[in-house]
Amino acid sequence: MRHAQASLVEVSIREEEGNICLRIKDNGKGFDTNQKTTHLGLIGLRERAHSLKGELILATGLGHGTLIEVVVPNQWK
């Protein structure tokens, strides 16, 4: 909320087709994904997802908020 200047953040987690899906969506200011980033939060999140054989999906744009989804195989079945 702090970096995004968001007034609303939605967080959900669910199991779907053998995967665990974490979804974080905000109505903040968004950002330009074409800019080189040193944001360690997103870099770390992507590395953690990959270490669990998953993926991080990012959708954002200036003035459009941000949607982050992390999908990893459910290893605890």
mmCIF file of the N, C-alpha and C atoms, coordinates in Angstrom:
data_MODEL
# 
_entry.id   MODEL 
# 
loop_
_atom_site.group_PDB 
_atom_site.id 
_atom_site.type_symbol 
_atom_site.label_atom_id 
_atom_site.label_alt_id 
_atom_site.label_comp_id 
_atom_site.label_asym_id 
_atom_site.label_entity_id 
_atom_site.label_seq_id 
_atom_site.pdbx_PDB_ins_code 
_atom_site.Cartn_x 
_atom_site.Cartn_y 
_atom_site.Cartn_z 
_atom_site.occupancy 
_atom_site.B_iso_or_equiv 
_atom_site.pdbx_formal_charge 
_atom_site.auth_seq_id 
_atom_site.auth_comp_id 
_atom_site.auth_asym_id 
_atom_site.auth_atom_id 
_atom_site.pdbx_PDB_model_num 
ATOM 1   N N  . MET A 1 1  ? 0.833  -1.187  0.000   1.00 0.00 ? 1  MET A N  1 
ATOM 2   C CA . MET A 1 1  ? 0.000  0.000   0.000   1.00 0.00 ? 1  MET A CA 1 
ATOM 3   C C  . MET A 1 1  ? 0.878  1.252   0.000   1.00 0.00 ? 1  MET A C  1 
ATOM 4   N N  . ARG A 1 2  ? 1.991  1.190   0.708   1.00 0.00 ? 2  ARG A N  1 
ATOM 5   C CA . ARG A 1 2  ? 2.836  2.363   0.830   1.00 0.00 ? 2  ARG A CA 1 
ATOM 6   C C  . ARG A 1 2  ? 3.440  2.766   -0.521  1.00 0.00 ? 2  ARG A C  1 
ATOM 7   N N  . HIS A 1 3  ? 4.087  1.823   -1.217  1.00 0.00 ? 3  HIS A N  1 
ATOM 8   C CA . HIS A 1 3  ? 4.744  2.157   -2.477  1.00 0.00 ? 3  HIS A CA 1 
ATOM 9   C C  . HIS A 1 3  ? 3.725  2.455   -3.576  1.00 0.00 ? 3  HIS A C  1 
ATOM 10  N N  . ALA A 1 4  ? 2.635  1.730   -3.571  1.00 0.00 ? 4  ALA A N  1 
ATOM 11  C CA . ALA A 1 4  ? 1.636  1.865   -4.631  1.00 0.00 ? 4  ALA A CA 1 
ATOM 12  C C  . ALA A 1 4  ? 0.702  3.044   -4.420  1.00 0.00 ? 4  ALA A C  1 
ATOM 13  N N  . GLN A 1 5  ? 0.696  3.604   -3.211  1.00 0.00 ? 5  GLN A N  1 
ATOM 14  C CA . GLN A 1 5  ? -0.263 4.646   -2.842  1.00 0.00 ? 5  GLN A CA 1 
ATOM 15  C C  . GLN A 1 5  ? -1.685 4.150   -3.085  1.00 0.00 ? 5  GLN A C  1 
ATOM 16  N N  . ALA A 1 6  ? -1.929 2.903   -2.696  1.00 0.00 ? 6  ALA A N  1 
ATOM 17  C CA . ALA A 1 6  ? -3.225 2.268   -2.909  1.00 0.00 ? 6  ALA A CA 1 
ATOM 18  C C  . ALA A 1 6  ? -4.153 2.529   -1.732  1.00 0.00 ? 6  ALA A C  1 
ATOM 19  N N  . SER A 1 7  ? -5.432 2.612   -2.023  1.00 0.00 ? 7  SER A N  1 
ATOM 20  C CA . SER A 1 7  ? -6.433 2.722   -0.965  1.00 0.00 ? 7  SER A CA 1 
ATOM 21  C C  . SER A 1 7  ? -7.142 1.385   -0.754  1.00 0.00 ? 7  SER A C  1 
ATOM 22  N N  . LEU A 1 8  ? -6.923 0.434   -1.659  1.00 0.00 ? 8  LEU A N  1 
ATOM 23  C CA . LEU A 1 8  ? -7.555 -0.874  -1.563  1.00 0.00 ? 8  LEU A CA 1 
ATOM 24  C C  . LEU A 1 8  ? -6.579 -1.942  -2.051  1.00 0.00 ? 8  LEU A C  1 
ATOM 25  N N  . VAL A 1 9  ? -6.424 -3.000  -1.247  1.00 0.00 ? 9  VAL A N  1 
ATOM 26  C CA . VAL A 1 9  ? -5.598 -4.142  -1.630  1.00 0.00 ? 9  VAL A CA 1 
ATOM 27  C C  . VAL A 1 9  ? -6.416 -5.394  -1.374  1.00 0.00 ? 9  VAL A C  1 
ATOM 28  N N  . GLU A 1 10 ? -6.499 -6.263  -2.377  1.00 0.00 ? 10 GLU A N  1 
ATOM 29  C CA . GLU A 1 10 ? -7.213 -7.537  -2.251  1.00 0.00 ? 10 GLU A CA 1 
ATOM 30  C C  . GLU A 1 10 ? -6.184 -8.658  -2.310  1.00 0.00 ? 10 GLU A C  1 
ATOM 31  N N  . VAL A 1 11 ? -6.273 -9.590  -1.349  1.00 0.00 ? 11 VAL A N  1 
ATOM 32  C CA . VAL A 1 11 ? -5.367 -10.724 -1.301  1.00 0.00 ? 11 VAL A CA 1 
ATOM 33  C C  . VAL A 1 11 ? -6.201 -11.994 -1.231  1.00 0.00 ? 11 VAL A C  1 
ATOM 34  N N  . SER A 1 12 ? -5.884 -12.960 -2.064  1.00 0.00 ? 12 SER A N  1 
ATOM 35  C CA . SER A 1 12 ? -6.587 -14.243 -2.010  1.00 0.00 ? 12 SER A CA 1 
ATOM 36  C C  . SER A 1 12 ? -5.582 -15.361 -2.250  1.00 0.00 ? 12 SER A C  1 
ATOM 37  N N  . ILE A 1 13 ? -5.911 -16.518 -1.692  1.00 0.00 ? 13 ILE A N  1 
ATOM 38  C CA . ILE A 1 13 ? -5.111 -17.710 -1.925  1.00 0.00 ? 13 ILE A CA 1 
ATOM 39  C C  . ILE A 1 13 ? -6.087 -18.867 -2.112  1.00 0.00 ? 13 ILE A C  1 
ATOM 40  N N  . ARG A 1 14 ? -5.793 -19.705 -3.106  1.00 0.00 ? 14 ARG A N  1 
ATOM 41  C CA . ARG A 1 14 ? -6.705 -20.805 -3.406  1.00 0.00 ? 14 ARG A CA 1 
ATOM 42  C C  . ARG A 1 14 ? -5.913 -21.954 -4.028  1.00 0.00 ? 14 ARG A C  1 
ATOM 43  N N  . GLU A 1 15 ? -6.524 -23.129 -4.009  1.00 0.00 ? 15 GLU A N  1 
ATOM 44  C CA . GLU A 1 15 ? -5.947 -24.262 -4.701  1.00 0.00 ? 15 GLU A CA 1 
ATOM 45  C C  . GLU A 1 15 ? -6.728 -24.466 -5.985  1.00 0.00 ? 15 GLU A C  1 
ATOM 46  N N  . GLU A 1 16 ? -6.013 -24.655 -7.072  1.00 0.00 ? 16 GLU A N  1 
ATOM 47  C CA . GLU A 1 16 ? -6.652 -24.800 -8.386  1.00 0.00 ? 16 GLU A CA 1 
ATOM 48  C C  . GLU A 1 16 ? -5.809 -25.720 -9.250  1.00 0.00 ? 16 GLU A C  1 
ATOM 49  N N  . GLU A 1 17 ? -6.406 -26.803 -9.704  1.00 0.00 ? 17 GLU A N  1 
ATOM 50  C CA . GLU A 1 17 ? -5.752 -27.750 -10.614 1.00 0.00 ? 17 GLU A CA 1 
ATOM 51  C C  . GLU A 1 17 ? -4.385 -28.200 -10.119 1.00 0.00 ? 17 GLU A C  1 
ATOM 52  N N  . GLY A 1 18 ? -4.288 -28.506 -8.821  1.00 0.00 ? 18 GLY A N  1 
ATOM 53  C CA . GLY A 1 18 ? -3.036 -28.990 -8.259  1.00 0.00 ? 18 GLY A CA 1 
ATOM 54  C C  . GLY A 1 18 ? -2.013 -27.916 -7.955  1.00 0.00 ? 18 GLY A C  1 
ATOM 55  N N  . ASN A 1 19 ? -2.383 -26.657 -8.096  1.00 0.00 ? 19 ASN A N  1 
ATOM 56  C CA . ASN A 1 19 ? -1.495 -25.538 -7.804  1.00 0.00 ? 19 ASN A CA 1 
ATOM 57  C C  . ASN A 1 19 ? -2.055 -24.700 -6.665  1.00 0.00 ? 19 ASN A C  1 
ATOM 58  N N  . ILE A 1 20 ? -1.162 -24.011 -5.975  1.00 0.00 ? 20 ILE A N  1 
ATOM 59  C CA . ILE A 1 20 ? -1.568 -22.996 -5.012  1.00 0.00 ? 20 ILE A CA 1 
ATOM 60  C C  . ILE A 1 20 ? -1.379 -21.659 -5.697  1.00 0.00 ? 20 ILE A C  1 
ATOM 61  N N  . CYS A 1 21 ? -2.433 -20.842 -5.678  1.00 0.00 ? 21 CYS A N  1 
ATOM 62  C CA . CYS A 1 21 ? -2.423 -19.555 -6.374  1.00 0.00 ? 21 CYS A CA 1 
ATOM 63  C C  . CYS A 1 21 ? -2.608 -18.423 -5.368  1.00 0.00 ? 21 CYS A C  1 
ATOM 64  N N  . LEU A 1 22 ? -1.623 -17.552 -5.286  1.00 0.00 ? 22 LEU A N  1 
ATOM 65  C CA . LEU A 1 22 ? -1.683 -16.365 -4.449  1.00 0.00 ? 22 LEU A CA 1 
ATOM 66  C C  . LEU A 1 22 ? -1.916 -15.176 -5.369  1.00 0.00 ? 22 LEU A C  1 
ATOM 67  N N  . ARG A 1 23 ? -2.911 -14.359 -5.057  1.00 0.00 ? 23 ARG A N  1 
ATOM 68  C CA . ARG A 1 23 ? -3.255 -13.218 -5.903  1.00 0.00 ? 23 ARG A CA 1 
ATOM 69  C C  . ARG A 1 23 ? -3.296 -11.955 -5.047  1.00 0.00 ? 23 ARG A C  1 
ATOM 70  N N  . ILE A 1 24 ? -2.569 -10.931 -5.468  1.00 0.00 ? 24 ILE A N  1 
ATOM 71  C CA . ILE A 1 24 ? -2.550 -9.645  -4.777  1.00 0.00 ? 24 ILE A CA 1 
ATOM 72  C C  . ILE A 1 24 ? -2.877 -8.576  -5.813  1.00 0.00 ? 24 ILE A C  1 
ATOM 73  N N  . LYS A 1 25 ? -3.921 -7.802  -5.551  1.00 0.00 ? 25 LYS A N  1 
ATOM 74  C CA . LYS A 1 25 ? -4.364 -6.778  -6.497  1.00 0.00 ? 25 LYS A CA 1 
ATOM 75  C C  . LYS A 1 25 ? -4.580 -5.473  -5.732  1.00 0.00 ? 25 LYS A C  1 
ATOM 76  N N  . ASP A 1 26 ? -4.102 -4.374  -6.307  1.00 0.00 ? 26 ASP A N  1 
ATOM 77  C CA . ASP A 1 26 ? -4.335 -3.081  -5.676  1.00 0.00 ? 26 ASP A CA 1 
ATOM 78  C C  . ASP A 1 26 ? -4.836 -2.054  -6.680  1.00 0.00 ? 26 ASP A C  1 
ATOM 79  N N  . ASN A 1 27 ? -5.331 -0.953  -6.170  1.00 0.00 ? 27 ASN A N  1 
ATOM 80  C CA . ASN A 1 27 ? -5.818 0.128   -7.028  1.00 0.00 ? 27 ASN A CA 1 
ATOM 81  C C  . ASN A 1 27 ? -4.860 1.314   -7.002  1.00 0.00 ? 27 ASN A C  1 
ATOM 82  N N  . GLY A 1 28 ? -3.587 1.015   -6.817  1.00 0.00 ? 28 GLY A N  1 
ATOM 83  C CA . GLY A 1 28 ? -2.575 2.059   -6.697  1.00 0.00 ? 28 GLY A CA 1 
ATOM 84  C C  . GLY A 1 28 ? -2.169 2.667   -8.021  1.00 0.00 ? 28 GLY A C  1 
ATOM 85  N N  . LYS A 1 29 ? -1.021 3.337   -7.975  1.00 0.00 ? 29 LYS A N  1 
ATOM 86  C CA . LYS A 1 29 ? -0.558 4.105   -9.133  1.00 0.00 ? 29 LYS A CA 1 
ATOM 87  C C  . LYS A 1 29 ? 0.077  3.256   -10.222 1.00 0.00 ? 29 LYS A C  1 
ATOM 88  N N  . GLY A 1 30 ? 0.385  1.982   -9.927  1.00 0.00 ? 30 GLY A N  1 
ATOM 89  C CA . GLY A 1 30 ? 1.008  1.128   -10.931 1.00 0.00 ? 30 GLY A CA 1 
ATOM 90  C C  . GLY A 1 30 ? 2.421  1.594   -11.243 1.00 0.00 ? 30 GLY A C  1 
ATOM 91  N N  . PHE A 1 31 ? 3.063  0.933   -12.189 1.00 0.00 ? 31 PHE A N  1 
ATOM 92  C CA . PHE A 1 31 ? 4.409  1.342   -12.593 1.00 0.00 ? 31 PHE A CA 1 
ATOM 93  C C  . PHE A 1 31 ? 4.703  0.826   -13.987 1.00 0.00 ? 31 PHE A C  1 
ATOM 94  N N  . ASP A 1 32 ? 5.757  1.350   -14.571 1.00 0.00 ? 32 ASP A N  1 
ATOM 95  C CA . ASP A 1 32 ? 6.173  1.007   -15.928 1.00 0.00 ? 32 ASP A CA 1 
ATOM 96  C C  . ASP A 1 32 ? 7.073  -0.225  -15.873 1.00 0.00 ? 32 ASP A C  1 
ATOM 97  N N  . THR A 1 33 ? 6.616  -1.351  -16.410 1.00 0.00 ? 33 THR A N  1 
ATOM 98  C CA . THR A 1 33 ? 7.405  -2.583  -16.368 1.00 0.00 ? 33 THR A CA 1 
ATOM 99  C C  . THR A 1 33 ? 8.590  -2.557  -17.333 1.00 0.00 ? 33 THR A C  1 
ATOM 100 N N  . ASN A 1 34 ? 8.631  -1.593  -18.227 1.00 0.00 ? 34 ASN A N  1 
ATOM 101 C CA . ASN A 1 34 ? 9.753  -1.490  -19.167 1.00 0.00 ? 34 ASN A CA 1 
ATOM 102 C C  . ASN A 1 34 ? 10.964 -0.822  -18.544 1.00 0.00 ? 34 ASN A C  1 
ATOM 103 N N  . GLN A 1 35 ? 10.775 -0.164  -17.401 1.00 0.00 ? 35 GLN A N  1 
ATOM 104 C CA . GLN A 1 35 ? 11.892 0.477   -16.729 1.00 0.00 ? 35 GLN A CA 1 
ATOM 105 C C  . GLN A 1 35 ? 12.718 -0.561  -15.987 1.00 0.00 ? 35 GLN A C  1 
ATOM 106 N N  . LYS A 1 36 ? 14.034 -0.419  -16.060 1.00 0.00 ? 36 LYS A N  1 
ATOM 107 C CA . LYS A 1 36 ? 14.923 -1.302  -15.298 1.00 0.00 ? 36 LYS A CA 1 
ATOM 108 C C  . LYS A 1 36 ? 14.625 -1.108  -13.828 1.00 0.00 ? 36 LYS A C  1 
ATOM 109 N N  . THR A 1 37 ? 14.472 -2.220  -13.112 1.00 0.00 ? 37 THR A N  1 
ATOM 110 C CA . THR A 1 37 ? 14.107 -2.121  -11.710 1.00 0.00 ? 37 THR A CA 1 
ATOM 111 C C  . THR A 1 37 ? 15.152 -2.740  -10.802 1.00 0.00 ? 37 THR A C  1 
ATOM 112 N N  . THR A 1 38 ? 15.272 -2.173  -9.642  1.00 0.00 ? 38 THR A N  1 
ATOM 113 C CA . THR A 1 38 ? 16.113 -2.745  -8.587  1.00 0.00 ? 38 THR A CA 1 
ATOM 114 C C  . THR A 1 38 ? 15.246 -3.035  -7.368  1.00 0.00 ? 38 THR A C  1 
ATOM 115 N N  . HIS A 1 39 ? 13.934 -3.153  -7.594  1.00 0.00 ? 39 HIS A N  1 
ATOM 116 C CA . HIS A 1 39 ? 13.017 -3.440  -6.502  1.00 0.00 ? 39 HIS A CA 1 
ATOM 117 C C  . HIS A 1 39 ? 13.246 -4.877  -6.038  1.00 0.00 ? 39 HIS A C  1 
ATOM 118 N N  . LEU A 1 40 ? 13.894 -5.017  -4.911  1.00 0.00 ? 40 LEU A N  1 
ATOM 119 C CA . LEU A 1 40 ? 14.259 -6.340  -4.425  1.00 0.00 ? 40 LEU A CA 1 
ATOM 120 C C  . LEU A 1 40 ? 13.035 -7.164  -4.046  1.00 0.00 ? 40 LEU A C  1 
ATOM 121 N N  . GLY A 1 41 ? 11.935 -6.520  -3.694  1.00 0.00 ? 41 GLY A N  1 
ATOM 122 C CA . GLY A 1 41 ? 10.723 -7.256  -3.338  1.00 0.00 ? 41 GLY A CA 1 
ATOM 123 C C  . GLY A 1 41 ? 10.221 -8.104  -4.485  1.00 0.00 ? 41 GLY A C  1 
ATOM 124 N N  . LEU A 1 42 ? 10.069 -7.520  -5.659  1.00 0.00 ? 42 LEU A N  1 
ATOM 125 C CA . LEU A 1 42 ? 9.585  -8.270  -6.825  1.00 0.00 ? 42 LEU A CA 1 
ATOM 126 C C  . LEU A 1 42 ? 10.615 -9.278  -7.308  1.00 0.00 ? 42 LEU A C  1 
ATOM 127 N N  . ILE A 1 43 ? 11.881 -8.903  -7.272  1.00 0.00 ? 43 ILE A N  1 
ATOM 128 C CA . ILE A 1 43 ? 12.941 -9.828  -7.688  1.00 0.00 ? 43 ILE A CA 1 
ATOM 129 C C  . ILE A 1 43 ? 12.953 -11.038 -6.761  1.00 0.00 ? 43 ILE A C  1 
ATOM 130 N N  . GLY A 1 44 ? 12.885 -10.801 -5.467  1.00 0.00 ? 44 GLY A N  1 
ATOM 131 C CA . GLY A 1 44 ? 12.880 -11.890 -4.491  1.00 0.00 ? 44 GLY A CA 1 
ATOM 132 C C  . GLY A 1 44 ? 11.654 -12.777 -4.627  1.00 0.00 ? 44 GLY A C  1 
ATOM 133 N N  . LEU A 1 45 ? 10.504 -12.167 -4.866  1.00 0.00 ? 45 LEU A N  1 
ATOM 134 C CA . LEU A 1 45 ? 9.264  -12.929 -5.031  1.00 0.00 ? 45 LEU A CA 1 
ATOM 135 C C  . LEU A 1 45 ? 9.346  -13.833 -6.259  1.00 0.00 ? 45 LEU A C  1 
ATOM 136 N N  . ARG A 1 46 ? 9.872  -13.310 -7.353  1.00 0.00 ? 46 ARG A N  1 
ATOM 137 C CA . ARG A 1 46 ? 10.032 -14.118 -8.568  1.00 0.00 ? 46 ARG A CA 1 
ATOM 138 C C  . ARG A 1 46 ? 11.006 -15.272 -8.330  1.00 0.00 ? 46 ARG A C  1 
ATOM 139 N N  . GLU A 1 47 ? 12.119 -15.007 -7.652  1.00 0.00 ? 47 GLU A N  1 
ATOM 140 C CA . GLU A 1 47 ? 13.100 -16.058 -7.375  1.00 0.00 ? 47 GLU A CA 1 
ATOM 141 C C  . GLU A 1 47 ? 12.516 -17.137 -6.471  1.00 0.00 ? 47 GLU A C  1 
ATOM 142 N N  . ARG A 1 48 ? 11.724 -16.738 -5.478  1.00 0.00 ? 48 ARG A N  1 
ATOM 143 C CA . ARG A 1 48 ? 11.099 -17.726 -4.588  1.00 0.00 ? 48 ARG A CA 1 
ATOM 144 C C  . ARG A 1 48 ? 10.093 -18.592 -5.342  1.00 0.00 ? 48 ARG A C  1 
ATOM 145 N N  . ALA A 1 49 ? 9.312  -17.970 -6.206  1.00 0.00 ? 49 ALA A N  1 
ATOM 146 C CA . ALA A 1 49 ? 8.346  -18.730 -7.006  1.00 0.00 ? 49 ALA A CA 1 
ATOM 147 C C  . ALA A 1 49 ? 9.070  -19.744 -7.881  1.00 0.00 ? 49 ALA A C  1 
ATOM 148 N N  . HIS A 1 50 ? 10.140 -19.324 -8.541  1.00 0.00 ? 50 HIS A N  1 
ATOM 149 C CA . HIS A 1 50 ? 10.895 -20.228 -9.416  1.00 0.00 ? 50 HIS A CA 1 
ATOM 150 C C  . HIS A 1 50 ? 11.554 -21.345 -8.621  1.00 0.00 ? 50 HIS A C  1 
ATOM 151 N N  . SER A 1 51 ? 12.008 -21.051 -7.395  1.00 0.00 ? 51 SER A N  1 
ATOM 152 C CA . SER A 1 51 ? 12.647 -22.085 -6.578  1.00 0.00 ? 51 SER A CA 1 
ATOM 153 C C  . SER A 1 51 ? 11.645 -23.167 -6.171  1.00 0.00 ? 51 SER A C  1 
ATOM 154 N N  . LEU A 1 52 ? 10.342 -22.832 -6.194  1.00 0.00 ? 52 LEU A N  1 
ATOM 155 C CA . LEU A 1 52 ? 9.288  -23.798 -5.903  1.00 0.00 ? 52 LEU A CA 1 
ATOM 156 C C  . LEU A 1 52 ? 8.672  -24.372 -7.178  1.00 0.00 ? 52 LEU A C  1 
ATOM 157 N N  . LYS A 1 53 ? 9.366  -24.166 -8.308  1.00 0.00 ? 53 LYS A N  1 
ATOM 158 C CA . LYS A 1 53 ? 8.911  -24.636 -9.620  1.00 0.00 ? 53 LYS A CA 1 
ATOM 159 C C  . LYS A 1 53 ? 7.596  -23.977 -10.041 1.00 0.00 ? 53 LYS A C  1 
ATOM 160 N N  . GLY A 1 54 ? 7.453  -22.712 -9.658  1.00 0.00 ? 54 GLY A N  1 
ATOM 161 C CA . GLY A 1 54 ? 6.260  -21.950 -9.992  1.00 0.00 ? 54 GLY A CA 1 
ATOM 162 C C  . GLY A 1 54 ? 6.588  -20.752 -10.843 1.00 0.00 ? 54 GLY A C  1 
ATOM 163 N N  . GLU A 1 55 ? 5.642  -19.835 -10.907 1.00 0.00 ? 55 GLU A N  1 
ATOM 164 C CA . GLU A 1 55 ? 5.853  -18.630 -11.704 1.00 0.00 ? 55 GLU A CA 1 
ATOM 165 C C  . GLU A 1 55 ? 5.196  -17.435 -11.043 1.00 0.00 ? 55 GLU A C  1 
ATOM 166 N N  . LEU A 1 56 ? 5.698  -16.274 -11.373 1.00 0.00 ? 56 LEU A N  1 
ATOM 167 C CA . LEU A 1 56 ? 5.125  -15.012 -10.944 1.00 0.00 ? 56 LEU A CA 1 
ATOM 168 C C  . LEU A 1 56 ? 4.573  -14.319 -12.174 1.00 0.00 ? 56 LEU A C  1 
ATOM 169 N N  . ILE A 1 57 ? 3.336  -13.871 -12.083 1.00 0.00 ? 57 ILE A N  1 
ATOM 170 C CA . ILE A 1 57 ? 2.685  -13.161 -13.183 1.00 0.00 ? 57 ILE A CA 1 
ATOM 171 C C  . ILE A 1 57 ? 2.418  -11.746 -12.700 1.00 0.00 ? 57 ILE A C  1 
ATOM 172 N N  . LEU A 1 58 ? 2.832  -10.760 -13.473 1.00 0.00 ? 58 LEU A N  1 
ATOM 173 C CA . LEU A 1 58 ? 2.706  -9.362  -13.091 1.00 0.00 ? 58 LEU A CA 1 
ATOM 174 C C  . LEU A 1 58 ? 1.963  -8.601  -14.171 1.00 0.00 ? 58 LEU A C  1 
ATOM 175 N N  . ALA A 1 59 ? 0.926  -7.876  -13.773 1.00 0.00 ? 59 ALA A N  1 
ATOM 176 C CA . ALA A 1 59 ? 0.198  -7.008  -14.698 1.00 0.00 ? 59 ALA A CA 1 
ATOM 177 C C  . ALA A 1 59 ? 0.056  -5.650  -14.032 1.00 0.00 ? 59 ALA A C  1 
ATOM 178 N N  . THR A 1 60 ? 0.557  -4.626  -14.678 1.00 0.00 ? 60 THR A N  1 
ATOM 179 C CA . THR A 1 60 ? 0.497  -3.275  -14.124 1.00 0.00 ? 60 THR A CA 1 
ATOM 180 C C  . THR A 1 60 ? 0.678  -2.255  -15.233 1.00 0.00 ? 60 THR A C  1 
ATOM 181 N N  . GLY A 1 61 ? 0.412  -1.042  -14.928 1.00 0.00 ? 61 GLY A N  1 
ATOM 182 C CA . GLY A 1 61 ? 0.625  0.063   -15.850 1.00 0.00 ? 61 GLY A CA 1 
ATOM 183 C C  . GLY A 1 61 ? 0.425  1.352   -15.090 1.00 0.00 ? 61 GLY A C  1 
ATOM 184 N N  . LEU A 1 62 ? 1.070  2.381   -15.535 1.00 0.00 ? 62 LEU A N  1 
ATOM 185 C CA . LEU A 1 62 ? 0.947  3.665   -14.853 1.00 0.00 ? 62 LEU A CA 1 
ATOM 186 C C  . LEU A 1 62 ? -0.522 4.072   -14.750 1.00 0.00 ? 62 LEU A C  1 
ATOM 187 N N  . GLY A 1 63 ? -0.972 4.323   -13.529 1.00 0.00 ? 63 GLY A N  1 
ATOM 188 C CA . GLY A 1 63 ? -2.348 4.745   -13.295 1.00 0.00 ? 63 GLY A CA 1 
ATOM 189 C C  . GLY A 1 63 ? -3.370 3.631   -13.286 1.00 0.00 ? 63 GLY A C  1 
ATOM 190 N N  . HIS A 1 64 ? -2.918 2.355   -13.357 1.00 0.00 ? 64 HIS A N  1 
ATOM 191 C CA . HIS A 1 64 ? -3.867 1.236   -13.478 1.00 0.00 ? 64 HIS A CA 1 
ATOM 192 C C  . HIS A 1 64 ? -3.767 0.212   -12.353 1.00 0.00 ? 64 HIS A C  1 
ATOM 193 N N  . GLY A 1 65 ? -3.044 0.499   -11.293 1.00 0.00 ? 65 GLY A N  1 
ATOM 194 C CA . GLY A 1 65 ? -2.910 -0.478  -10.222 1.00 0.00 ? 65 GLY A CA 1 
ATOM 195 C C  . GLY A 1 65 ? -2.002 -1.622  -10.632 1.00 0.00 ? 65 GLY A C  1 
ATOM 196 N N  . THR A 1 66 ? -1.924 -2.618  -9.753  1.00 0.00 ? 66 THR A N  1 
ATOM 197 C CA . THR A 1 66 ? -1.030 -3.747  -9.986  1.00 0.00 ? 66 THR A CA 1 
ATOM 198 C C  . THR A 1 66 ? -1.713 -5.052  -9.601  1.00 0.00 ? 66 THR A C  1 
ATOM 199 N N  . LEU A 1 67 ? -1.475 -6.078  -10.393 1.00 0.00 ? 67 LEU A N  1 
ATOM 200 C CA . LEU A 1 67 ? -1.936 -7.424  -10.099 1.00 0.00 ? 67 LEU A CA 1 
ATOM 201 C C  . LEU A 1 67 ? -0.721 -8.335  -10.116 1.00 0.00 ? 67 LEU A C  1 
ATOM 202 N N  . ILE A 1 68 ? -0.511 -9.048  -9.006  1.00 0.00 ? 68 ILE A N  1 
ATOM 203 C CA . ILE A 1 68 ? 0.575  -10.015 -8.898  1.00 0.00 ? 68 ILE A CA 1 
ATOM 204 C C  . ILE A 1 68 ? -0.046 -11.363 -8.580  1.00 0.00 ? 68 ILE A C  1 
ATOM 205 N N  . GLU A 1 69 ? 0.311  -12.364 -9.365  1.00 0.00 ? 69 GLU A N  1 
ATOM 206 C CA . GLU A 1 69 ? -0.140 -13.724 -9.092  1.00 0.00 ? 69 GLU A CA 1 
ATOM 207 C C  . GLU A 1 69 ? 1.090  -14.625 -8.994  1.00 0.00 ? 69 GLU A C  1 
ATOM 208 N N  . VAL A 1 70 ? 1.102  -15.438 -7.961  1.00 0.00 ? 70 VAL A N  1 
ATOM 209 C CA . VAL A 1 70 ? 2.152  -16.434 -7.793  1.00 0.00 ? 70 VAL A CA 1 
ATOM 210 C C  . VAL A 1 70 ? 1.468  -17.791 -7.839  1.00 0.00 ? 70 VAL A C  1 
ATOM 211 N N  . VAL A 1 71 ? 1.916  -18.639 -8.744  1.00 0.00 ? 71 VAL A N  1 
ATOM 212 C CA . VAL A 1 71 ? 1.333  -19.972 -8.915  1.00 0.00 ? 71 VAL A CA 1 
ATOM 213 C C  . VAL A 1 71 ? 2.444  -20.992 -8.718  1.00 0.00 ? 71 VAL A C  1 
ATOM 214 N N  . VAL A 1 72 ? 2.261  -21.876 -7.725  1.00 0.00 ? 72 VAL A N  1 
ATOM 215 C CA . VAL A 1 72 ? 3.250  -22.913 -7.454  1.00 0.00 ? 72 VAL A CA 1 
ATOM 216 C C  . VAL A 1 72 ? 2.536  -24.253 -7.306  1.00 0.00 ? 72 VAL A C  1 
ATOM 217 N N  . PRO A 1 73 ? 3.212  -25.336 -7.679  1.00 0.00 ? 73 PRO A N  1 
ATOM 218 C CA . PRO A 1 73 ? 2.610  -26.659 -7.509  1.00 0.00 ? 73 PRO A CA 1 
ATOM 219 C C  . PRO A 1 73 ? 2.338  -26.926 -6.025  1.00 0.00 ? 73 PRO A C  1 
ATOM 220 N N  . ASN A 1 74 ? 1.203  -27.553 -5.746  1.00 0.00 ? 74 ASN A N  1 
ATOM 221 C CA . ASN A 1 74 ? 0.871  -27.911 -4.370  1.00 0.00 ? 74 ASN A CA 1 
ATOM 222 C C  . ASN A 1 74 ? 1.673  -29.142 -3.996  1.00 0.00 ? 74 ASN A C  1 
ATOM 223 N N  . GLN A 1 75 ? 2.704  -28.969 -3.209  1.00 0.00 ? 75 GLN A N  1 
ATOM 224 C CA . GLN A 1 75 ? 3.595  -30.047 -2.814  1.00 0.00 ? 75 GLN A CA 1 
ATOM 225 C C  . GLN A 1 75 ? 3.109  -30.749 -1.550  1.00 0.00 ? 75 GLN A C  1 
ATOM 226 N N  . TRP A 1 76 ? 2.029  -30.281 -0.963  1.00 0.00 ? 76 TRP A N  1 
ATOM 227 C CA . TRP A 1 76 ? 1.584  -30.778 0.330   1.00 0.00 ? 76 TRP A CA 1 
ATOM 228 C C  . TRP A 1 76 ? 0.321  -31.637 0.209   1.00 0.00 ? 76 TRP A C  1 
ATOM 229 N N  . LYS A 1 77 ? 0.035  -32.132 -0.962  1.00 0.00 ? 77 LYS A N  1 
ATOM 230 C CA . LYS A 1 77 ? -1.150 -32.988 -1.167  1.00 0.00 ? 77 LYS A CA 1 
ATOM 231 C C  . LYS A 1 77 ? -0.919 -34.355 -0.617  1.00 0.00 ? 77 LYS A C  1 
# 
